[in-house]
Amino acid sequence: MPRFTKERGATGVLEVRDGPETVAAAETAPSAPTDGTDCTGFNTVAVAIHTLVNAPTYSLDVWLFEGGGGAWVQVSGGTGAPATFEDLTATFAQIFNVAGFDRVLVRVSALSALGSIDRVYTFVG
């Protein structure tokens, strides 16, 4: 997928956006160090899910990879349970702190048959 880079405003804050990635089936949990998207050196990622084709119902979960430890970990919520976004039927956007990690994956863990979505990551700072 293409990656676009630009500086924003007088502060020169760097913004990097990955081009849309179409997801047409539920994805497996990440396991390889090349899974997900490179977020090295960034503090924040915003993910947007849009262009819903055939009105799908979908679910998401979030994974981070730290190269030094060599393992993917699933992000947890405030209670310690995995952070999940379930049974979504509309567009979605969320911001995550990725400081100190090398890769991120907002995984489509469930997707209704014959549907697809587009996923876009935007990295800042």
Secondary structure as UniProt FT lines:
FT   STRAND          3..8
FT   TURN            9..12
FT   STRAND          13..18
FT   STRAND          21..23
FT   TURN            33..34
FT   STRAND          37..38
FT   TURN            40..41
FT   STRAND          44..53
FT   STRAND          58..66
FT   TURN            67..70
FT   STRAND          71..74
FT   TURN            78..79
FT   STRAND          84..88
FT   STRAND          92..97
FT   TURN            99..100
FT   STRAND          103..111
FT   TURN            113..114
FT   STRAND          116..124
//
